Amino acid sequence: MSNFFRPNLRRSGRIARGVTGSVCLIAGIVLVDASLSLGLLFVAAGLFAIVQALCGWSLIRVFAPKTKRILH
């Protein structure tokens, strides 16, 4: 189980997750007024992406370890 939570993101991936998480979080806060469920979904996704960025860990990379690395 310790390999499951081992950091698997590089700096560029962490930055991308942080930006994506911030955008989703802001969009979720704005959308809560229009649609509560959609807003909460965006907030949850944004918070999860920010946690991934802070930890350097990606759920997608855990289940698909042979994903192609675009940025080196």
C-alpha positions, -999 to +999 in steps of 0.1 A: +000+000+000+029+024+005+037+024-032+001+034-039+006+069-023+042+073-035+047+107-053+045+102-090+043+137-105+070+160-117+071+197-112+052+204-144+024+179-135+021+195-100+018+230-115-008+217-140-029+200-112-027+232-091-039+254-119-066+230-129-077+227-093-078+264-087-099+270-119-123+242-109-126+256-073-133+291-085-158+278-111-175+257-085-179+286-061-194+307-089-217+278-100-231+271-065-255+300-070-269+285-102-268+248-095-259+235-060-250+200-071-229+211-101-212+237-080-203+212-053-190+187-079-166+214-092-155+223-057-148+187-048-129+181-081-109+213-075-100+204-040-090+169-050-067+183-078-051+208-053-044+180-029-028+160-057-006+190-066+005+195-030+013+158-025+028+153-059+006+123-064-019+115-092-047+089-090-046+084-128-009+077-127-014+050-100-039+030-121-022+036-155+016+036-148+024+034-184+009+068-193+030+087-218+049+116-204+045+146-226+067+170-208+102+159-198 
